[in-house]
Amino acid sequence: MPNCAWTFKDRGGNDRTDSDVNASGITDCTRLDWGERDSTVDAGFVELAAYGDYVWHDRDVDGQQEFGEEGMEVLL
């Protein structure tokens, strides 16, 4: 999928909720016996996003810049 990426491997300290794939989407090999189940091997996949280059004080919180909603300086 375009604009997507795998999340970071083993972040958060909880093996049931963290991602287990590397940057290529591949996990370590796991051997399971017949009927055995392992729900700790999983993958996190996110859609990437970016902020624009203009910020203003959205006084009425409608997502559109209107009269009286001035631009703001952004310090990086």
N, CA, C and O atoms as a Maestro MAE file, in Angstrom:
{
 s_m_m2io_version
 :::
 2.0.0
}

f_m_ct {
 s_m_title
 :::
 protein
 m_atom[304] {
  # First column is atom index #
  i_m_mmod_type
  r_m_x_coord
  r_m_y_coord
  r_m_z_coord
  i_m_residue_number
  s_m_chain_name
  s_m_pdb_residue_name
  s_m_pdb_atom_name
  i_m_atomic_number
  :::
  1 25 0.836 -1.178 0.000 1 A "MET " " N  " 7
  2 3 0.000 0.000 0.000 1 A "MET " " CA " 6
  3 2 0.884 1.246 0.000 1 A "MET " " C  " 6
  4 15 1.893 1.278 0.703 1 A "MET " " O  " 8
  5 25 0.531 2.251 -0.760 2 A "PRO " " N  " 7
  6 3 1.329 3.481 -0.758 2 A "PRO " " CA " 6
  7 2 1.148 4.250 0.546 2 A "PRO " " C  " 6
  8 15 0.101 4.167 1.189 2 A "PRO " " O  " 8
  9 25 2.167 4.987 0.921 3 A "ASN " " N  " 7
  10 3 2.141 5.830 2.131 3 A "ASN " " CA " 6
  11 2 1.949 5.036 3.413 3 A "ASN " " C  " 6
  12 15 1.349 5.546 4.360 3 A "ASN " " O  " 8
  13 25 2.437 3.806 3.472 4 A "CYS " " N  " 7
  14 3 2.321 2.984 4.669 4 A "CYS " " CA " 6
  15 2 3.685 2.435 5.055 4 A "CYS " " C  " 6
  16 15 4.598 2.382 4.231 4 A "CYS " " O  " 8
  17 25 3.815 2.030 6.304 5 A "ALA " " N  " 7
  18 3 5.078 1.460 6.778 5 A "ALA " " CA " 6
  19 2 4.812 0.520 7.939 5 A "ALA " " C  " 6
  20 15 3.769 0.596 8.588 5 A "ALA " " O  " 8
  21 25 5.767 -0.371 8.194 6 A "TRP " " N  " 7
  22 3 5.693 -1.247 9.358 6 A "TRP " " CA " 6
  23 2 6.098 -0.447 10.589 6 A "TRP " " C  " 6
  24 15 6.965 0.422 10.504 6 A "TRP " " O  " 8
  25 25 5.487 -0.728 11.719 7 A "THR " " N  " 7
  26 3 5.862 -0.060 12.958 7 A "THR " " CA " 6
  27 2 7.181 -0.633 13.470 7 A "THR " " C  " 6
  28 15 7.685 -1.620 12.933 7 A "THR " " O  " 8
  29 25 7.735 -0.015 14.504 8 A "PHE " " N  " 7
  30 3 9.004 -0.467 15.053 8 A "PHE " " CA " 6
  31 2 8.837 -1.773 15.811 8 A "PHE " " C  " 6
  32 15 7.828 -1.997 16.480 8 A "PHE " " O  " 8
  33 25 9.837 -2.623 15.696 9 A "LYS " " N  " 7
  34 3 9.798 -3.943 16.312 9 A "LYS " " CA " 6
  35 2 10.037 -3.861 17.827 9 A "LYS " " C  " 6
  36 15 10.903 -3.121 18.292 9 A "LYS " " O  " 8
  37 25 9.256 -4.632 18.580 10 A "ASP " " N  " 7
  38 3 9.438 -4.822 20.028 10 A "ASP " " CA " 6
  39 2 9.483 -3.532 20.825 10 A "ASP " " C  " 6
  40 15 10.340 -3.380 21.695 10 A "ASP " " O  " 8
  41 25 8.591 -2.610 20.554 11 A "ARG " " N  " 7
  42 3 8.496 -1.372 21.333 11 A "ARG " " CA " 6
  43 2 7.346 -1.493 22.322 11 A "ARG " " C  " 6
  44 15 6.272 -1.981 21.970 11 A "ARG " " O  " 8
  45 25 7.559 -1.060 23.533 12 A "GLY " " N  " 7
  46 3 6.487 -1.010 24.511 12 A "GLY " " CA " 6
  47 2 6.572 -2.040 25.612 12 A "GLY " " C  " 6
  48 15 5.923 -1.875 26.644 12 A "GLY " " O  " 8
  49 25 7.344 -3.096 25.439 13 A "GLY " " N  " 7
  50 3 7.547 -4.052 26.513 13 A "GLY " " CA " 6
  51 2 6.446 -5.075 26.723 13 A "GLY " " C  " 6
  52 15 6.557 -5.894 27.636 13 A "GLY " " O  " 8
  53 25 5.391 -5.069 25.923 14 A "ASN " " N  " 7
  54 3 4.327 -6.056 26.060 14 A "ASN " " CA " 6
  55 2 4.263 -6.858 24.767 14 A "ASN " " C  " 6
  56 15 3.808 -6.349 23.743 14 A "ASN " " O  " 8
  57 25 4.717 -8.111 24.805 15 A "ASP " " N  " 7
  58 3 4.811 -8.914 23.584 15 A "ASP " " CA " 6
  59 2 3.459 -9.218 22.954 15 A "ASP " " C  " 6
  60 15 3.404 -9.590 21.782 15 A "ASP " " O  " 8
  61 25 2.376 -9.072 23.694 16 A "ARG " " N  " 7
  62 3 1.051 -9.308 23.119 16 A "ARG " " CA " 6
  63 2 0.518 -8.112 22.346 16 A "ARG " " C  " 6
  64 15 -0.424 -8.256 21.566 16 A "ARG " " O  " 8
  65 25 1.109 -6.916 22.550 17 A "THR " " N  " 7
  66 3 0.591 -5.725 21.876 17 A "THR " " CA " 6
  67 2 1.619 -5.016 21.003 17 A "THR " " C  " 6
  68 15 1.260 -4.090 20.276 17 A "THR " " O  " 8
  69 25 2.877 -5.419 21.051 18 A "ASP " " N  " 7
  70 3 3.867 -4.753 20.203 18 A "ASP " " CA " 6
  71 2 3.984 -5.466 18.858 18 A "ASP " " C  " 6
  72 15 3.458 -6.563 18.674 18 A "ASP " " O  " 8
  73 25 4.680 -4.825 17.928 19 A "SER " " N  " 7
  74 3 4.881 -5.404 16.607 19 A "SER " " CA " 6
  75 2 6.118 -6.292 16.622 19 A "SER " " C  " 6
  76 15 7.077 -6.006 17.339 19 A "SER " " O  " 8
  77 25 6.105 -7.358 15.844 20 A "ASP " " N  " 7
  78 3 7.228 -8.288 15.794 20 A "ASP " " CA " 6
  79 2 7.899 -8.359 14.425 20 A "ASP " " C  " 6
  80 15 8.733 -9.235 14.198 20 A "ASP " " O  " 8
  81 25 7.556 -7.462 13.518 21 A "VAL " " N  " 7
  82 3 8.170 -7.493 12.192 21 A "VAL " " CA " 6
  83 2 9.318 -6.482 12.113 21 A "VAL " " C  " 6
  84 15 9.346 -5.491 12.843 21 A "VAL " " O  " 8
  85 25 10.265 -6.760 11.206 22 A "ASN " " N  " 7
  86 3 11.334 -5.787 10.970 22 A "ASN " " CA " 6
  87 2 10.869 -4.782 9.913 22 A "ASN " " C  " 6
  88 15 9.707 -4.801 9.508 22 A "ASN " " O  " 8
  89 25 11.763 -3.915 9.472 23 A "ALA " " N  " 7
  90 3 11.394 -2.863 8.522 23 A "ALA " " CA " 6
  91 2 10.897 -3.411 7.186 23 A "ALA " " C  " 6
  92 15 10.246 -2.692 6.428 23 A "ALA " " O  " 8
  93 25 11.199 -4.680 6.890 24 A "SER " " N  " 7
  94 3 10.735 -5.312 5.654 24 A "SER " " CA " 6
  95 2 9.431 -6.072 5.836 24 A "SER " " C  " 6
  96 15 8.898 -6.627 4.875 24 A "SER " " O  " 8
  97 25 8.905 -6.103 7.073 25 A "GLY " " N  " 7
  98 3 7.657 -6.813 7.333 25 A "GLY " " CA " 6
  99 2 7.840 -8.294 7.591 25 A "GLY " " C  " 6
  100 15 6.904 -9.073 7.414 25 A "GLY " " O  " 8
  101 25 9.050 -8.700 8.014 26 A "ILE " " N  " 7
  102 3 9.360 -10.113 8.231 26 A "ILE " " CA " 6
  103 2 9.580 -10.362 9.728 26 A "ILE " " C  " 6
  104 15 10.236 -9.568 10.401 26 A "ILE " " O  " 8
  105 25 9.032 -11.461 10.243 27 A "THR " " N  " 7
  106 3 9.228 -11.836 11.646 27 A "THR " " CA " 6
  107 2 10.328 -12.885 11.761 27 A "THR " " C  " 6
  108 15 10.752 -13.474 10.766 27 A "THR " " O  " 8
  109 25 10.783 -13.107 12.994 28 A "ASP " " N  " 7
  110 3 11.697 -14.218 13.250 28 A "ASP " " CA " 6
  111 2 10.940 -15.519 13.017 28 A "ASP " " C  " 6
  112 15 9.714 -15.551 13.128 28 A "ASP " " O  " 8
  113 25 11.661 -16.594 12.694 29 A "CYS " " N  " 7
  114 3 11.025 -17.897 12.496 29 A "CYS " " CA " 6
  115 2 10.516 -18.435 13.823 29 A "CYS " " C  " 6
  116 15 11.178 -18.297 14.851 29 A "CYS " " O  " 8
  117 25 9.351 -19.042 13.800 30 A "THR " " N  " 7
  118 3 8.745 -19.626 14.987 30 A "THR " " CA " 6
  119 2 8.241 -21.016 14.644 30 A "THR " " C  " 6
  120 15 7.571 -21.204 13.629 30 A "THR " " O  " 8
  121 25 8.563 -21.997 15.489 31 A "ARG " " N  " 7
  122 3 8.105 -23.372 15.256 31 A "ARG " " CA " 6
  123 2 6.907 -23.644 16.154 31 A "ARG " " C  " 6
  124 15 6.954 -23.417 17.363 31 A "ARG " " O  " 8
  125 25 5.842 -24.129 15.547 32 A "LEU " " N  " 7
  126 3 4.650 -24.509 16.291 32 A "LEU " " CA " 6
  127 2 4.361 -25.978 16.053 32 A "LEU " " C  " 6
  128 15 4.459 -26.463 14.925 32 A "LEU " " O  " 8
  129 25 4.005 -26.687 17.120 33 A "ASP " " N  " 7
  130 3 3.582 -28.075 16.987 33 A "ASP " " CA " 6
  131 2 2.123 -28.112 16.557 33 A "ASP " " C  " 6
  132 15 1.416 -27.111 16.673 33 A "ASP " " O  " 8
  133 25 1.670 -29.256 16.061 34 A "TRP " " N  " 7
  134 3 0.305 -29.407 15.599 34 A "TRP " " CA " 6
  135 2 -0.672 -29.003 16.699 34 A "TRP " " C  " 6
  136 15 -0.603 -29.525 17.811 34 A "TRP " " O  " 8
  137 25 -1.576 -28.084 16.397 35 A "GLY " " N  " 7
  138 3 -2.572 -27.626 17.349 35 A "GLY " " CA " 6
  139 2 -2.101 -26.522 18.282 35 A "GLY " " C  " 6
  140 15 -2.902 -25.950 19.020 35 A "GLY " " O  " 8
  141 25 -0.813 -26.218 18.254 36 A "GLU " " N  " 7
  142 3 -0.297 -25.159 19.114 36 A "GLU " " CA " 6
  143 2 -0.615 -23.792 18.519 36 A "GLU " " C  " 6
  144 15 -0.689 -23.634 17.300 36 A "GLU " " O  " 8
  145 25 -0.801 -22.816 19.387 37 A "ARG " " N  " 7
  146 3 -1.156 -21.473 18.937 37 A "ARG " " CA " 6
  147 2 -0.242 -20.458 19.624 37 A "ARG " " C  " 6
  148 15 0.036 -20.576 20.818 37 A "ARG " " O  " 8
  149 25 0.222 -19.468 18.873 38 A "ASP " " N  " 7
  150 3 1.065 -18.403 19.433 38 A "ASP " " CA " 6
  151 2 0.493 -17.064 18.974 38 A "ASP " " C  " 6
  152 15 0.634 -16.688 17.811 38 A "ASP " " O  " 8
  153 25 -0.145 -16.357 19.881 39 A "SER " " N  " 7
  154 3 -0.756 -15.077 19.516 39 A "SER " " CA " 6
  155 2 0.159 -13.895 19.835 39 A "SER " " C  " 6
  156 15 -0.288 -12.748 19.829 39 A "SER " " O  " 8
  157 25 1.435 -14.167 20.114 40 A "THR " " N  " 7
  158 3 2.365 -13.075 20.412 40 A "THR " " CA " 6
  159 2 3.125 -12.603 19.181 40 A "THR " " C  " 6
  160 15 3.811 -11.582 19.249 40 A "THR " " O  " 8
  161 25 3.028 -13.305 18.062 41 A "VAL " " N  " 7
  162 3 3.697 -12.878 16.831 41 A "VAL " " CA " 6
  163 2 2.681 -12.085 16.015 41 A "VAL " " C  " 6
  164 15 1.673 -12.625 15.558 41 A "VAL " " O  " 8
  165 25 2.963 -10.793 15.841 42 A "ASP " " N  " 7
  166 3 2.026 -9.935 15.141 42 A "ASP " " CA " 6
  167 2 2.784 -8.821 14.428 42 A "ASP " " C  " 6
  168 15 4.001 -8.692 14.561 42 A "ASP " " O  " 8
  169 25 2.044 -8.023 13.673 43 A "ALA " " N  " 7
  170 3 2.665 -6.961 12.886 43 A "ALA " " CA " 6
  171 2 1.876 -5.675 13.026 43 A "ALA " " C  " 6
  172 15 0.645 -5.675 13.017 43 A "ALA " " O  " 8
  173 25 2.605 -4.582 13.155 44 A "GLY " " N  " 7
  174 3 1.975 -3.267 13.175 44 A "GLY " " CA " 6
  175 2 2.178 -2.584 11.833 44 A "GLY " " C  " 6
  176 15 3.290 -2.563 11.304 44 A "GLY " " O  " 8
  177 25 1.113 -2.029 11.284 45 A "PHE " " N  " 7
  178 3 1.150 -1.399 9.967 45 A "PHE " " CA " 6
  179 2 0.418 -0.071 10.075 45 A "PHE " " C  " 6
  180 15 -0.734 -0.036 10.509 45 A "PHE " " O  " 8
  181 25 1.065 1.020 9.688 46 A "VAL " " N  " 7
  182 3 0.463 2.345 9.839 46 A "VAL " " CA " 6
  183 2 0.491 3.121 8.531 46 A "VAL " " C  " 6
  184 15 1.354 2.905 7.680 46 A "VAL " " O  " 8
  185 25 -0.460 4.019 8.387 47 A "GLU " " N  " 7
  186 3 -0.462 4.940 7.255 47 A "GLU " " CA " 6
  187 2 0.340 6.176 7.650 47 A "GLU " " C  " 6
  188 15 0.108 6.761 8.708 47 A "GLU " " O  " 8
  189 25 1.276 6.568 6.802 48 A "LEU " " N  " 7
  190 3 2.133 7.714 7.085 48 A "LEU " " CA " 6
  191 2 1.405 9.011 6.780 48 A "LEU " " C  " 6
  192 15 0.554 9.059 5.892 48 A "LEU " " O  " 8
  193 25 1.737 10.048 7.505 49 A "ALA " " N  " 7
  194 3 1.126 11.355 7.311 49 A "ALA " " CA " 6
  195 2 2.189 12.429 7.499 49 A "ALA " " C  " 6
  196 15 3.272 12.155 8.016 49 A "ALA " " O  " 8
  197 25 1.881 13.631 7.085 50 A "ALA " " N  " 7
  198 3 2.807 14.752 7.254 50 A "ALA " " CA " 6
  199 2 2.015 16.008 7.576 50 A "ALA " " C  " 6
  200 15 0.874 16.176 7.144 50 A "ALA " " O  " 8
  201 25 2.644 16.879 8.339 51 A "TYR " " N  " 7
  202 3 2.034 18.172 8.633 51 A "TYR " " CA " 6
  203 2 2.329 19.130 7.498 51 A "TYR " " C  " 6
  204 15 3.349 19.000 6.821 51 A "TYR " " O  " 8
  205 25 1.452 20.082 7.286 52 A "GLY " " N  " 7
  206 3 1.675 21.108 6.280 52 A "GLY " " CA " 6
  207 2 2.676 22.144 6.770 52 A "GLY " " C  " 6
  208 15 3.324 21.958 7.801 52 A "GLY " " O  " 8
  209 25 2.795 23.220 6.035 53 A "ASP " " N  " 7
  210 3 3.800 24.223 6.363 53 A "ASP " " CA " 6
  211 2 3.178 25.523 6.863 53 A "ASP " " C  " 6
  212 15 3.836 26.562 6.868 53 A "ASP " " O  " 8
  213 25 1.911 25.472 7.286 54 A "TYR " " N  " 7
  214 3 1.259 26.691 7.747 54 A "TYR " " CA " 6
  215 2 0.391 26.363 8.960 54 A "TYR " " C  " 6
  216 15 -0.377 25.401 8.945 54 A "TYR " " O  " 8
  217 25 0.522 27.173 10.006 55 A "VAL " " N  " 7
  218 3 -0.238 26.948 11.236 55 A "VAL " " CA " 6
  219 2 -0.989 28.223 11.586 55 A "VAL " " C  " 6
  220 15 -0.440 29.319 11.466 55 A "VAL " " O  " 8
  221 25 -2.236 28.092 12.016 56 A "TRP " " N  " 7
  222 3 -2.993 29.250 12.453 56 A "TRP " " CA " 6
  223 2 -3.797 28.886 13.696 56 A "TRP " " C  " 6
  224 15 -3.986 27.710 14.008 56 A "TRP " " O  " 8
  225 25 -4.264 29.912 14.398 57 A "HIS " " N  " 7
  226 3 -5.075 29.709 15.591 57 A "HIS " " CA " 6
  227 2 -6.516 29.490 15.151 57 A "HIS " " C  " 6
  228 15 -7.216 30.445 14.813 57 A "HIS " " O  " 8
  229 25 -6.950 28.271 15.152 58 A "ASP " " N  " 7
  230 3 -8.294 27.891 14.701 58 A "ASP " " CA " 6
  231 2 -9.276 28.121 15.845 58 A "ASP " " C  " 6
  232 15 -9.626 27.188 16.568 58 A "ASP " " O  " 8
  233 25 -9.710 29.348 16.005 59 A "ARG " " N  " 7
  234 3 -10.503 29.755 17.172 59 A "ARG " " CA " 6
  235 2 -11.838 29.019 17.307 59 A "ARG " " C  " 6
  236 15 -12.285 28.755 18.423 59 A "ARG " " O  " 8
  237 25 -12.476 28.687 16.190 60 A "ASP " " N  " 7
  238 3 -13.760 27.981 16.288 60 A "ASP " " CA " 6
  239 2 -13.625 26.479 16.007 60 A "ASP " " C  " 6
  240 15 -14.626 25.772 15.894 60 A "ASP " " O  " 8
  241 25 -12.398 26.006 15.896 61 A "VAL " " N  " 7
  242 3 -12.063 24.580 15.761 61 A "VAL " " CA " 6
  243 2 -12.839 23.901 14.633 61 A "VAL " " C  " 6
  244 15 -13.386 22.812 14.811 61 A "VAL " " O  " 8
  245 25 -12.881 24.562 13.459 62 A "ASP " " N  " 7
  246 3 -13.572 23.947 12.322 62 A "ASP " " CA " 6
  247 2 -12.607 23.473 11.235 62 A "ASP " " C  " 6
  248 15 -13.042 22.959 10.204 62 A "ASP " " O  " 8
  249 25 -11.287 23.645 11.459 63 A "GLY " " N  " 7
  250 3 -10.304 23.164 10.497 63 A "GLY " " CA " 6
  251 2 -10.083 24.066 9.302 63 A "GLY " " C  " 6
  252 15 -9.336 23.702 8.393 63 A "GLY " " O  " 8
  253 25 -10.710 25.234 9.273 64 A "GLN " " N  " 7
  254 3 -10.560 26.177 8.166 64 A "GLN " " CA " 6
  255 2 -10.140 27.530 8.712 64 A "GLN " " C  " 6
  256 15 -10.654 27.991 9.731 64 A "GLN " " O  " 8
  257 25 -9.181 28.170 8.006 65 A "GLN " " N  " 7
  258 3 -8.768 29.498 8.444 65 A "GLN " " CA " 6
  259 2 -9.758 30.526 7.937 65 A "GLN " " C  " 6
  260 15 -10.046 30.600 6.742 65 A "GLN " " O  " 8
  261 25 -10.276 31.322 8.870 66 A "GLU " " N  " 7
  262 3 -11.266 32.337 8.542 66 A "GLU " " CA " 6
  263 2 -10.791 33.690 9.063 66 A "GLU " " C  " 6
  264 15 -9.774 33.770 9.751 66 A "GLU " " O  " 8
  265 25 -11.522 34.747 8.738 67 A "PHE " " N  " 7
  266 3 -11.178 36.094 9.182 67 A "PHE " " CA " 6
  267 2 -11.019 36.114 10.707 67 A "PHE " " C  " 6
  268 15 -11.858 35.578 11.432 67 A "PHE " " O  " 8
  269 25 -9.947 36.731 11.180 68 A "GLY " " N  " 7
  270 3 -9.685 36.826 12.615 68 A "GLY " " CA " 6
  271 2 -8.907 35.659 13.182 68 A "GLY " " C  " 6
  272 15 -8.584 35.665 14.370 68 A "GLY " " O  " 8
  273 25 -8.594 34.654 12.375 69 A "GLU " " N  " 7
  274 3 -7.789 33.523 12.821 69 A "GLU " " CA " 6
  275 2 -6.389 33.681 12.227 69 A "GLU " " C  " 6
  276 15 -6.108 33.244 11.112 69 A "GLU " " O  " 8
  277 25 -5.526 34.320 13.011 70 A "GLU " " N  " 7
  278 3 -4.206 34.710 12.512 70 A "GLU " " CA " 6
  279 2 -3.233 33.524 12.445 70 A "GLU " " C  " 6
  280 15 -3.346 32.546 13.184 70 A "GLU " " O  " 8
  281 25 -2.282 33.662 11.530 71 A "GLY " " N  " 7
  282 3 -1.202 32.688 11.417 71 A "GLY " " CA " 6
  283 2 -0.316 32.739 12.641 71 A "GLY " " C  " 6
  284 15 -0.277 33.746 13.348 71 A "GLY " " O  " 8
  285 25 0.403 31.642 12.895 72 A "MET " " N  " 7
  286 3 1.275 31.557 14.071 72 A "MET " " CA " 6
  287 2 2.675 31.174 13.634 72 A "MET " " C  " 6
  288 15 2.846 30.393 12.697 72 A "MET " " O  " 8
  289 25 3.673 31.717 14.304 73 A "GLU " " N  " 7
  290 3 5.058 31.357 14.034 73 A "GLU " " CA " 6
  291 2 5.328 29.987 14.636 73 A "GLU " " C  " 6
  292 15 4.941 29.708 15.770 73 A "GLU " " O  " 8
  293 25 5.992 29.141 13.869 74 A "VAL " " N  " 7
  294 3 6.323 27.791 14.352 74 A "VAL " " CA " 6
  295 2 7.830 27.730 14.547 74 A "VAL " " C  " 6
  296 15 8.597 27.985 13.619 74 A "VAL " " O  " 8
  297 25 8.241 27.397 15.739 75 A "LEU " " N  " 7
  298 3 9.664 27.279 16.054 75 A "LEU " " CA " 6
  299 2 10.074 25.834 15.959 75 A "LEU " " C  " 6
  300 15 9.497 24.972 16.622 75 A "LEU " " O  " 8
  301 25 11.067 25.562 15.141 76 A "LEU " " N  " 7
  302 3 11.562 24.180 15.003 76 A "LEU " " CA " 6
  303 2 12.876 24.000 15.693 76 A "LEU " " C  " 6
  304 15 13.435 22.904 15.679 76 A "LEU " " O  " 8
  :::
 }
 m_bond[303] {
  # First column is bond index #
  i_m_from
  i_m_to
  i_m_order
  :::
  1 1 2 1
  2 2 3 1
  3 3 4 2
  4 3 5 1
  5 5 6 1
  6 6 7 1
  7 7 8 2
  8 7 9 1
  9 9 10 1
  10 10 11 1
  11 11 12 2
  12 11 13 1
  13 13 14 1
  14 14 15 1
  15 15 16 2
  16 15 17 1
  17 17 18 1
  18 18 19 1
  19 19 20 2
  20 19 21 1
  21 21 22 1
  22 22 23 1
  23 23 24 2
  24 23 25 1
  25 25 26 1
  26 26 27 1
  27 27 28 2
  28 27 29 1
  29 29 30 1
  30 30 31 1
  31 31 32 2
  32 31 33 1
  33 33 34 1
  34 34 35 1
  35 35 36 2
  36 35 37 1
  37 37 38 1
  38 38 39 1
  39 39 40 2
  40 39 41 1
  41 41 42 1
  42 42 43 1
  43 43 44 2
  44 43 45 1
  45 45 46 1
  46 46 47 1
  47 47 48 2
  48 47 49 1
  49 49 50 1
  50 50 51 1
  51 51 52 2
  52 51 53 1
  53 53 54 1
  54 54 55 1
  55 55 56 2
  56 55 57 1
  57 57 58 1
  58 58 59 1
  59 59 60 2
  60 59 61 1
  61 61 62 1
  62 62 63 1
  63 63 64 2
  64 63 65 1
  65 65 66 1
  66 66 67 1
  67 67 68 2
  68 67 69 1
  69 69 70 1
  70 70 71 1
  71 71 72 2
  72 71 73 1
  73 73 74 1
  74 74 75 1
  75 75 76 2
  76 75 77 1
  77 77 78 1
  78 78 79 1
  79 79 80 2
  80 79 81 1
  81 81 82 1
  82 82 83 1
  83 83 84 2
  84 83 85 1
  85 85 86 1
  86 86 87 1
  87 87 88 2
  88 87 89 1
  89 89 90 1
  90 90 91 1
  91 91 92 2
  92 91 93 1
  93 93 94 1
  94 94 95 1
  95 95 96 2
  96 95 97 1
  97 97 98 1
  98 98 99 1
  99 99 100 2
  100 99 101 1
  101 101 102 1
  102 102 103 1
  103 103 104 2
  104 103 105 1
  105 105 106 1
  106 106 107 1
  107 107 108 2
  108 107 109 1
  109 109 110 1
  110 110 111 1
  111 111 112 2
  112 111 113 1
  113 113 114 1
  114 114 115 1
  115 115 116 2
  116 115 117 1
  117 117 118 1
  118 118 119 1
  119 119 120 2
  120 119 121 1
  121 121 122 1
  122 122 123 1
  123 123 124 2
  124 123 125 1
  125 125 126 1
  126 126 127 1
  127 127 128 2
  128 127 129 1
  129 129 130 1
  130 130 131 1
  131 131 132 2
  132 131 133 1
  133 133 134 1
  134 134 135 1
  135 135 136 2
  136 135 137 1
  137 137 138 1
  138 138 139 1
  139 139 140 2
  140 139 141 1
  141 141 142 1
  142 142 143 1
  143 143 144 2
  144 143 145 1
  145 145 146 1
  146 146 147 1
  147 147 148 2
  148 147 149 1
  149 149 150 1
  150 150 151 1
  151 151 152 2
  152 151 153 1
  153 153 154 1
  154 154 155 1
  155 155 156 2
  156 155 157 1
  157 157 158 1
  158 158 159 1
  159 159 160 2
  160 159 161 1
  161 161 162 1
  162 162 163 1
  163 163 164 2
  164 163 165 1
  165 165 166 1
  166 166 167 1
  167 167 168 2
  168 167 169 1
  169 169 170 1
  170 170 171 1
  171 171 172 2
  172 171 173 1
  173 173 174 1
  174 174 175 1
  175 175 176 2
  176 175 177 1
  177 177 178 1
  178 178 179 1
  179 179 180 2
  180 179 181 1
  181 181 182 1
  182 182 183 1
  183 183 184 2
  184 183 185 1
  185 185 186 1
  186 186 187 1
  187 187 188 2
  188 187 189 1
  189 189 190 1
  190 190 191 1
  191 191 192 2
  192 191 193 1
  193 193 194 1
  194 194 195 1
  195 195 196 2
  196 195 197 1
  197 197 198 1
  198 198 199 1
  199 199 200 2
  200 199 201 1
  201 201 202 1
  202 202 203 1
  203 203 204 2
  204 203 205 1
  205 205 206 1
  206 206 207 1
  207 207 208 2
  208 207 209 1
  209 209 210 1
  210 210 211 1
  211 211 212 2
  212 211 213 1
  213 213 214 1
  214 214 215 1
  215 215 216 2
  216 215 217 1
  217 217 218 1
  218 218 219 1
  219 219 220 2
  220 219 221 1
  221 221 222 1
  222 222 223 1
  223 223 224 2
  224 223 225 1
  225 225 226 1
  226 226 227 1
  227 227 228 2
  228 227 229 1
  229 229 230 1
  230 230 231 1
  231 231 232 2
  232 231 233 1
  233 233 234 1
  234 234 235 1
  235 235 236 2
  236 235 237 1
  237 237 238 1
  238 238 239 1
  239 239 240 2
  240 239 241 1
  241 241 242 1
  242 242 243 1
  243 243 244 2
  244 243 245 1
  245 245 246 1
  246 246 247 1
  247 247 248 2
  248 247 249 1
  249 249 250 1
  250 250 251 1
  251 251 252 2
  252 251 253 1
  253 253 254 1
  254 254 255 1
  255 255 256 2
  256 255 257 1
  257 257 258 1
  258 258 259 1
  259 259 260 2
  260 259 261 1
  261 261 262 1
  262 262 263 1
  263 263 264 2
  264 263 265 1
  265 265 266 1
  266 266 267 1
  267 267 268 2
  268 267 269 1
  269 269 270 1
  270 270 271 1
  271 271 272 2
  272 271 273 1
  273 273 274 1
  274 274 275 1
  275 275 276 2
  276 275 277 1
  277 277 278 1
  278 278 279 1
  279 279 280 2
  280 279 281 1
  281 281 282 1
  282 282 283 1
  283 283 284 2
  284 283 285 1
  285 285 286 1
  286 286 287 1
  287 287 288 2
  288 287 289 1
  289 289 290 1
  290 290 291 1
  291 291 292 2
  292 291 293 1
  293 293 294 1
  294 294 295 1
  295 295 296 2
  296 295 297 1
  297 297 298 1
  298 298 299 1
  299 299 300 2
  300 299 301 1
  301 301 302 1
  302 302 303 1
  303 303 304 2
  :::
 }
}
